[in-house]
Amino acid sequence: MHGRRSLLGAAFVAALLFNAPGCGTSGPKLHKMTGKVTLDGQPVAGAAVHFEPVVDDPTVTTSAQPANGVTGSDGIYSLTTNTTNDGVAAGVFKVTVTKGVGVSSVGEAPPPGANMADVYQKMRGSKMTPEDQKKSAPKKEVQELPAEYGDPQRTPWKVTVPTSSGTFDIPLKKGGGT
């Protein structure tokens, strides 16, 4: 009987430890988010989509992180926070879209399961030698989309996650605006 009590006690303590704050979780719950980026009704391929948490919003927790995606040839993006296409945390986000010619950080999406922290660190050049940075650094970025869509202060796009459908389409116009 005493052995049975000890076993139950140990199981109870293990359950408490596993459910303690910071244990057994890897951050906030992420919600799958996809959408289509169009410019005057046509799909935009190779655009970088960025969801930036609105920090003055009460629904955004201190653990909210930005999420990113790159559109395919069909204009469809899927958001990534930690690993490819894992989604985005709940909250309110400003959405920016950029597409530049000669920009080394925009290109094909990383392979499924890639560690996005490593991918972003590499994109920023922190793992590159000075010679590699000179070779891969763009001479001048030329944006193919109106500047307001890539500016967090001027973007007309704001979304609350999760959405009812798990999608957020972004219809851009050559002249800017919504």
C-alpha positions as CSV (number, residue, x, y, z in Angstrom):
1,M,0.0,0.0,0.0
2,H,2.8,2.4,0.9
3,G,4.5,1.7,-2.5
4,R,1.3,2.5,-4.3
5,R,1.0,5.8,-2.5
6,S,4.6,6.7,-3.3
7,L,4.0,6.0,-7.0
8,L,0.8,8.1,-7.0
9,G,2.7,10.9,-5.2
10,A,5.5,10.8,-7.7
11,A,3.1,10.9,-10.6
12,F,1.3,13.9,-9.1
13,V,4.6,15.8,-8.6
14,A,5.7,15.0,-12.1
15,A,2.4,16.3,-13.4
16,L,2.8,19.5,-11.5
17,L,6.3,20.0,-12.8
18,F,5.3,19.3,-16.4
19,N,2.5,21.8,-16.2
20,A,4.5,24.5,-14.4
21,P,4.9,27.8,-16.2
22,G,7.7,27.5,-18.8
23,C,7.7,23.7,-18.7
24,G,6.3,21.6,-21.4
25,T,5.5,24.5,-23.8
26,S,7.5,26.1,-26.5
27,G,5.7,29.5,-26.6
28,P,2.3,30.8,-27.5
29,K,-0.1,28.7,-29.6
30,L,0.4,29.5,-33.3
31,H,-2.4,29.7,-35.8
32,K,-2.0,28.7,-39.4
33,M,-2.3,31.7,-41.6
34,T,-2.2,31.9,-45.4
35,G,-3.5,34.4,-48.0
36,K,-3.0,35.7,-51.5
37,V,-1.2,38.8,-52.5
38,T,-2.4,40.5,-55.6
39,L,-1.5,43.7,-57.4
40,D,-4.5,45.1,-59.4
41,G,-6.0,41.6,-59.3
42,Q,-2.9,39.7,-60.5
43,P,-0.9,37.4,-58.2
44,V,2.4,38.8,-56.9
45,A,5.2,36.2,-56.9
46,G,8.3,36.5,-54.6
47,A,6.8,39.1,-52.3
48,A,7.8,39.2,-48.6
49,V,4.9,39.3,-46.2
50,H,5.6,40.5,-42.7
51,F,3.2,40.4,-39.7
52,E,4.5,42.8,-36.9
53,P,2.7,42.7,-33.5
54,V,1.0,45.9,-32.5
55,V,2.6,46.4,-29.1
56,D,0.2,49.0,-27.8
57,D,-2.7,46.5,-28.3
58,P,-3.9,44.8,-25.0
59,T,-4.4,41.4,-26.8
60,V,-0.7,41.2,-27.7
61,T,1.4,39.4,-25.1
62,T,5.1,40.0,-24.4
63,S,5.8,36.7,-26.1
64,A,4.2,37.7,-29.4
65,Q,6.7,37.5,-32.3
66,P,6.6,38.7,-35.8
67,A,5.8,36.2,-38.6
68,N,6.9,36.1,-42.2
69,G,6.1,34.5,-45.5
70,V,7.1,34.6,-49.1
71,T,4.5,34.3,-51.9
72,G,4.8,31.6,-54.5
73,S,4.1,32.0,-58.2
74,D,0.4,31.9,-57.4
75,G,0.7,34.8,-54.9
76,I,-0.1,32.5,-52.0
77,Y,1.9,32.9,-48.7
78,S,2.0,30.9,-45.5
79,L,3.2,32.5,-42.3
80,T,6.2,31.3,-40.3
81,T,7.2,32.2,-36.8
82,N,9.7,29.4,-35.7
83,T,9.6,26.7,-38.3
84,T,8.3,26.8,-41.9
85,N,4.6,27.4,-42.1
86,D,4.0,26.9,-38.4
87,G,1.7,30.0,-38.2
88,V,1.5,33.1,-36.1
89,A,0.5,33.8,-32.5
90,A,-2.9,35.4,-31.6
91,G,-3.0,39.2,-31.5
92,V,-3.2,42.3,-33.6
93,F,-0.6,42.7,-36.4
94,K,0.4,45.4,-38.9
95,V,1.0,43.7,-42.3
96,T,3.7,44.9,-44.7
97,V,4.4,43.6,-48.2
98,T,7.6,44.2,-50.1
99,K,9.1,43.0,-53.3
100,G,12.5,44.2,-54.4
101,V,14.8,43.6,-57.3
102,G,18.3,42.6,-56.1
103,V,17.2,41.9,-52.5
104,S,19.1,38.9,-51.1
105,S,16.7,38.3,-48.3
106,V,13.7,37.7,-50.5
107,G,13.7,34.5,-52.5
108,E,12.5,30.9,-52.2
109,A,11.0,29.8,-48.9
110,P,13.2,27.7,-46.7
111,P,12.7,23.9,-46.7
112,P,10.0,22.5,-44.4
113,G,11.2,22.1,-40.8
114,A,13.9,24.7,-41.1
115,N,14.9,26.5,-38.0
116,M,13.8,30.0,-38.8
117,A,16.0,31.7,-36.2
118,D,19.0,30.3,-38.1
119,V,17.5,31.3,-41.4
120,Y,16.8,34.9,-40.3
121,Q,20.2,35.2,-38.7
122,K,21.9,34.0,-41.9
123,M,19.7,36.4,-44.0
124,R,20.9,39.3,-41.8
125,G,24.5,38.3,-42.6
126,S,25.7,37.5,-39.1
127,K,27.1,34.1,-40.2
128,M,28.7,35.4,-43.4
129,T,32.3,36.4,-43.8
130,P,32.9,40.0,-45.0
131,E,33.8,38.6,-48.4
132,D,30.5,36.7,-48.7
133,Q,28.6,39.9,-47.6
134,K,30.2,41.9,-50.3
135,K,29.4,39.3,-52.9
136,S,25.8,38.9,-51.9
137,A,25.0,42.5,-50.9
138,P,22.5,44.1,-53.3
139,K,23.8,47.3,-54.9
140,K,20.5,49.1,-54.5
141,E,17.0,47.8,-53.7
142,V,14.3,48.7,-56.1
143,Q,10.8,48.1,-54.8
144,E,8.3,46.8,-57.3
145,L,5.3,47.7,-55.0
146,P,4.2,51.1,-53.7
147,A,6.3,52.2,-50.7
148,E,3.4,52.5,-48.3
149,Y,2.8,48.7,-48.4
150,G,6.3,48.1,-47.0
151,D,6.2,50.8,-44.3
152,P,4.9,49.7,-40.9
153,Q,3.8,53.3,-40.2
154,R,1.9,53.8,-43.5
155,T,0.6,50.3,-44.3
156,P,-3.2,50.2,-44.6
157,W,-3.3,46.5,-43.5
158,K,-4.0,45.4,-40.0
159,V,-5.3,42.1,-38.9
160,T,-6.5,40.3,-35.8
161,V,-5.3,36.7,-35.4
162,P,-6.8,34.2,-35.4
163,T,-9.2,35.0,-38.3
164,S,-12.3,33.0,-38.7
165,S,-11.0,31.4,-41.9
166,G,-7.3,31.3,-41.2
167,T,-6.7,33.5,-44.2
168,F,-5.8,37.1,-44.9
169,D,-5.7,38.2,-48.6
170,I,-3.8,41.3,-49.4
171,P,-5.2,43.1,-52.5
172,L,-2.6,45.8,-53.5
173,K,-3.0,48.6,-56.1
174,K,-0.3,50.1,-58.2
175,G,-1.3,53.6,-57.0
176,G,-1.3,52.5,-53.3
177,G,-4.2,52.5,-50.9
178,T,-6.8,49.8,-50.2
